[in-house]
Amino acid sequence: MCGIFGVAGHREAANLTYLGLHALQHRGQQASGMVLWDEGHIREVVKRGLVVDVFDDKALQYLNGSPSGAAGGLTIGHVRYPKREKHALQNAQPLCVSYARGPLGVAMDGAFVNYEEVRCQLEEKGAVFQSETDAEVVMHLVAHAKAPAVEASLIEALGHLRGGYAMVLLAEGKLIATRDIYGIRPLVLGKRDGIWVVSSETTGLDLIEADFVREIEPGEICVLQGGHLESHFPFAKAKRACCAFEHIYFARLDSEVFGCSVHEARKRMGAALSRVHPVSADVVIPVPDSGVAAAIGYAQAARIPYEQGLIRSHYVGRTFIEPQQSIRNFGVKLKLSAVRSVLNAKRVVVVDDSIIRGTTSKKIVSLLRSAGVGEIHMRIASPPTEWPCCYGIDTPSRAELISASHSLEEVCTHIGADTLAFLSPTGFKEAMQPANGFCDACVSGRYPTQLP
Ligand code: AMP
């Protein structure tokens, strides 16, 4: 779960990437970075922190420099959400090295399921690692490849790796963008001023007023230089398996992901939920921001008034972002407050996108009880999350996933609601239909790739 962005040669490449990353900030708030290629010279700014903090005046001035070539600079950028790695700055991306054929920058969203195995093999051959990122494995494999051009080296490298990923590379004056063969992680192509731009989500294109052109296809390797695109499909095709959690929780509401509007998909999930799990209630409220569209869908289908019963502070990040339980608990209180006038003595349907560990819902129920709510009917707009993600979404181990080891009644008791219901797998499938082939391993346990 990270955001990636790239511009294939533009005088304003650094500024456009800064804006693009800003529109992808919801995909990761721990670190932000950008690498710029200017006629073989690399400029790089990679730090911990939000996009607005990392790219201050000084950083942007440095990155902008004065691109020497007529083509202007090429950039790749990254916002990082920690997964299995620790917090160290070394794990912030893009990673940038100098190897036999010049400078190489890599930024990646996702994870390789055989990361450990490939890293061990490389270490046995003497490779030295500076980070715990999947991207560094790619760099080593590219550097070891015998191929004459970076795109061929990348193809050789990816042949050793399995997983769910979207990736951008900068080398030899080219921006290379690729997705795994299943299309698990998202990546789209856009154009601005005739120049190719890539972004994890369309929201990155919208902000810089680039036109959306198309998704990068699963397994496609795009070599981009200015307005030129060369496309390769070196691997055997696989069944499309786009990550459903993008639509459940992760992507921004105004994005089109996998050719399907996130807002509309979430509304459909909410509407399906209301049809299968109706309840007599006075008001429907969302858990902001993740439950908003599903709550609108639920309220419209159930013909129950929609209200804002919980207010979210916009000065705290997503609850999960701090990976320590103590901070996460505290975060819920910091983040949400109850509107008594909406809730007092009412029968309330509370709609959220998912329950992972059950910590958030429990806090919310207790917050609502202290605001004087009459009844709390918790409705979750996805099926129970019972399996960890191996493709970059930060879900904890199975042992920590509350629905993996507790019945519906037990989860309801744990969170303290009067009733609890999840969207059924069938309702979920219908809501996700337009995405045309998705990965639901987190709810079904059916993983599209072979696992180690
Ligand atoms: P909890 O059940 O306390 O673990 O938290 C579940 C809530 O966190 C959900 O309502 C989502 O809004 C949000 N959430 C779900 N998955 C993630 C994730 N991978 N990263 C950050 N937040 C998440």
Boltz pocket constraint, residues with backbone or C-beta under 6 A from the ligand:
constraints:
  - pocket:
      binder: B
      contacts: [[A, 249], [A, 290], [A, 318], [A, 319], [A, 320], [A, 321], [A, 352], [A, 353], [A, 354], [A, 355], [A, 356], [A, 357], [A, 358], [A, 359], [A, 360], [A, 361], [A, 393], [A, 394], [A, 395]]
      max_distance: 6.0
